[in-house]
Amino acid sequence: MTTPPFRAHNQGVEAIEIERALADLPGLQITRSQGRLQVRIPAIQDEIWLTPEAVLQLKPIFGPRGERALEIALGDGDEVQPLIVTADDVVFEPAAESSVLDTQIAVTVSNMPHLMAYSEMERDSKALAVRCQESAELNLAGLGGTVLLLRCAIAGAMKLGMRPTISVACWHSVWTEFDEDLLLPPFRADPRWDEILEEARSIPLTATPAAAPAHFDSASLTQSDFSVPRVSFGRIDEDLVEAWRQWIRVSPEVFAECLLDGLPDAEALVAIYPDGGGEASLRIYADEAPVGLLQVGFSFPNNDFNLDEIRIADPAKGSGLFQRLLFNTERLGELLGFDQLRVHATGIGSYALAALGYPRTPELRRRTK
């Protein structure tokens, strides 16, 4: 096996360099202990442990919401894995199925993500526990796959020194209920899992599903509902009201909040047509000067949601604005009920559309996808 290219140029990063890089993320609590760095993330009430010798590369990046983040390449023997740290979350690689199952037969999860956020793992674990408590009819084959996926995610977090007790408690409640019905091979013995499970047993499973969005009563929609700050809906008349009632499942206010989220100096123009087509354009300003443009188009009858253009002016490049615009666009598509986002990248404008996906480091991306 050849030596990973990271090793050819890096023999570990000095602890002080890691501390300085992490210091750019507000709220993290960093301490040194026995030659390692303990990095506590208060937002998730957990911490990671970093051995400087295992840190091969540090790369400041922007997260999907445009927030600052640090991408870390971690080496373990001949293996290199990505770790992304933000001010309020940790994104890591789930453990391989073979590392948690005690069997000679290859068992894989077809939709295993190459990366998972700690917050996603905890959210999905809670949701699974609630669904199994409340639903009388469950697809056991699908449930088995979800149980294995989450076990791999939890094991991936544990490799970083984390103690995801809530996720373990939720996972164990499902396993205890269904166990052999899931037709999974036995799990490998893991003393650290047993230790965290003991702690997790004291956690009451009183989680409830997240509150559903407020119901939109389209029948009560009036022209006055289109008076939304920083958004123009063109000519506001009964034709607009009727088109919105027929095609849009959220209020104009909620639509605007999603489109403008995290962009206090942006203005939008939104149009919706009787045939179910529509478009939205967003202009972003800094010190009253335009620095960004977003244009999306959609058709409800054709189930098309298209990102037509993003332009970022030089003063806003490298600020995370691109990631924020893409994040808002994806959320808007989900909010409106579209299945996918189509991106038209022509290279025309102030930049060519950046490659999407994480990790950002090309070699790490090749290793994980």
N, C-alpha and C positions, 0 to 999 in steps of 0.2 A: 504494500500500500504506500502511495506517495505521500510525502509530507505536505499538509495543507499549506497553500500559499500564505495564509495569515502567519504561519510559523516562520516562514522565510524572512519576514520583515519585522516580526514582533516576538519578543520573548516575555511578554507580559507588560502591563502598564503600571507605572509608579502609582502608589496609593494616593499621593497628593494630586496627581493629574485626575484621577477618578473623582476625588472629592471636589476639585474645582469644577469639573464638568457637571456633576450632580448639583452643585450649589446654584446653578442657573435655573433649577426647577424649584419654585417657592414651596415652602412648607415641609420639605423632606428633613428627616432627622438622621444625621450621619454620625456614627461613632466608630472608633477602632477598637477591636478586641482580638487579642491573640493572633495578630497578623492578618486579620480579616476586617472588612468594612461591613458594618451593620447599617442598612438603609431602611428606615421605617417610613412607611407611607401612611400617615394618619387617616387619610380618606377611606382606606380599605382596612384599617386596623391590623396591618400585617407588615412584615419586613422581609427583605431579601438579604442574603449574605454573599459578599463578593470576595474572592481571593484574588489579590492583584495579579499574581502569576498567571491566573486563568483568563484575565481580561486581555484580549488580543488587539482590540480596536475600539475606539470611542468615536461616535459620529453624531453631532448635534443635528436633529431633524425637526420637522413639524409633524404633529399628530393629525388625525383626520379632521379635527375641529379647528385646526390652525394653531393649536397650543404648542409650546415648546416641549421637546422630548429629547431623550438621549438614547441612541441605538448602540448597543454593546455587542460585540462579538466575543463569545465565551468559548474557550478551548478546553476540551476534556480528552486527553490522549490525541487520537487522530480525528476526533469529532469536533466540529465547530457548530455552535448553535446561537441563534439570535436572542437578544433580550432588549425590550424597549421599556424605558421608564419614563413616566410623565409625573406631573405634580400630584395626580390623584389616582394613578393606576399603574399596573405592570402588565406587559404583554409578553408572552413566552410561548415556547413550543411544547405542545402536549407530549407526554412520553409515548413511546411506541407500544402498540398493543402487546407485542411479544414480551415486553419488559414487565408487564403487570399480570399476564396470564401464565399459569403453570401448565403448559401443554406443548406437545411437539407439533400439533396441527396449527397451521397458519390461520389466524382469525383477524380480519381487518374490518374497519369501519369505513364504508365507501365515501362518506362525506366528512371524514375527519379534517378539521381545519388545520392549516399549517401553522397558524398562530391563534392564540386565544388570550383575551384580556381577563385579568382576575375578576373584574366586576361582572363580565359576561358569564364566567364560570359560576360565580355565586348566584347570579340572577337565574341562570338556567337550572341550577341545582334546586333552588327554592321552588321554581315553577314546576319542576318535575315532581317534587314531593307533594305539592298542592294538587297537581293533576291526578296523581295516583290515589290521593285521599278522597277526591271528590268524584272521579269518573268511575262509572260502573262497567264501562266497556273500554278495554285497552287492547291495542295491537301489541301482543307480547313480543313479536319479532322486532318491531320497531322500538319497543321499550328496551329490549335487550341491547340494541345498538346504542341507544342513548345512554344507558347505564355504563356501557363500556367506554363510550366517548368521554363521559364525565370523569370516570375513574382515571383515564389517561391524562386528562387535563389536571386533575388533582395531583397525580403523581408528578407531572411536569412542574407544578408549583412547588411541590415538596423538594424537588431536586435543587431548587434555588434557596432552600432553607425556610420556606414559608410554612405556616401552620394554618391551613384553610379549614378551621374547625366547623364553620357553618356549612360549607359545602360538604364536608365529610358527614356531618350529622344528617343532612338532607339525603345524601346518597345512601347512607346506611339504613335510613328509614324505608327507602324503596327496596333495597336489597333484602332486608329482613322480611318484608311483606311478600315478595315474589320469588326470590332465591332461585330454586330449581326450575320454576316455570319459565325462566328466561333462557334456559338451554345454553348458558355460557359455561366454558371450562372453568375450573377452579382458579382463584387468584393466588399469586405467589405470596408466600409468607413475607411479611414486612414488619419488623419490630417498630419502626417509626410510625407506620400507619396505625398499628395497634395503640401506640402511645397517644397519637392525636385523637383516635377514636374514643379512648377513655375520657379525654377532656371534652369531646364533642357530646358524650352521653348526657352531660348536664345541661345542654342547650335545649330549651323547650321549643318544639316545632310548632310555633303558632303563626307562622308566616301566612299571609293571605296574598292572593294575586294582586298585581298592581291595579290600581283603579283605572277603569276604562275611561277613555276620553269623554268629555261631556257630550251628550247626544245633541246633534245638530237638527233642529226642527226646521226643515226647509220651508214648510208651509207658513211659518211666521216671518220669513225673510222679507225685508222691505228695502226700499231705496236708501233709507237712512243708515242701514248696516254697512254700506259701502264707504262711509266717511271714516276712513282709517288713516291715521297719521303716516306720512311718508310713502303712501301708495295711491296711485291714480288708476282708476278702473275705466278710464275713458268716459264715454257718454253714459251717465247713470239714468236708466229709464226702465220701463217695465219689461222690455225685451231682454235687458241684462239680467233682471231679477228672475225671469222665467228660465233663461238659459242656465243660470247658476243653480236654480232649484232642480233642474233636470239632470245636470251632469256633475256638480261638485258636492261632495259629501261632508264638507266642513264649512264653517262660516268664513266670510271674508277676513275677519279679524284673525282667526287661527291660521288661515292661508298666509296672511302677511307676517305673522309672528314667526312662522317656520322659514319663510323666504329671507327675512331680515335678521334672523337670530345671530347675535354676535357681531352685527354690523351697524353700529349706532349712527354712522355717517353715510348711510346708503338710502337711495330712493328707488322705487319700483313702479313700473307700468305694467298692468295686467289686463289681458283681454280674454274673454270667453265668448264663443260664437254659438248660435242656435244649433249648428250641426254637430256640436260636441268637440270642436277644435278649440285651441287656445294657445296663448303664448304669454311669456313673462320676461321682461327685461329689467335688469338691475344695474344701477350705476353707483359706484362706491367713490367717496370723496375723502381727501385728507387735506386739512387746512383749506377747504373749499375748492381744491383742485381735483379733477377726476383722476383716479388711480386704478380703477378696475371696472370691467364690464362683464355681465353674465346675461346670456340669452338662452331661454329654453322654449321648446314648443311641444305641444301634446295634442293627442286625438283620442278621446275616450272610445269611440266606436272601433277604432283600429288597435286599441291598447298600445299606443305608441307614446313614449315619453323620451324626448330627445334633448340632449345638451348640445346646442348649436354652436355656441362660442363662449370662450372665456378670454378676456384680454387683461393683462396686468401691466401697468406702466412701470418704468424703471424704479421710481421711488418706493414702490410697494413690493418689488420682487424680493424674495427671501424673507418675507414678513409672516408667512403662513396664510396669506389671503387666499391663495389658490386652493389650499386644502379646505379652508372654511367654506368657500363657495361650492366646492364639490360636495362637501358634507351636507350643506343645506339643500343642495339639489337632490341628493339621494333621499334625504328625509322627506322632502316635498313629494317626490315620486311615490314613496311608501304611503304617505298621508293620503294621497289622492287615489291609491289603490292600484297603481301600475306594477306590473310584474318585473320590469327591467328598465334600465336606463341605457339608452343608446348614445354613444359619444361620437360626434363627427369631428375628427381631428384633421384639419387641412394644413396646418402649419402657417396659415395666414394670420397676421396680427402681430402683436408685439412679442410673441414667443411661440414656439411649437409646443403642442400639448405634451406635458410631462408624462413620463411612464407612470402608470398607476400601480399601487400595491406596496406592501411592506413585506420584508425589510427593504429599506432604501438602498443599502449597499448591494451592488449587483451580485457579488459572489455569494453573499448570504441568501439573497433571493433565489439564486439557482439551487442552493443546497436545500432549501425548505419547500420549494414548490415542485 
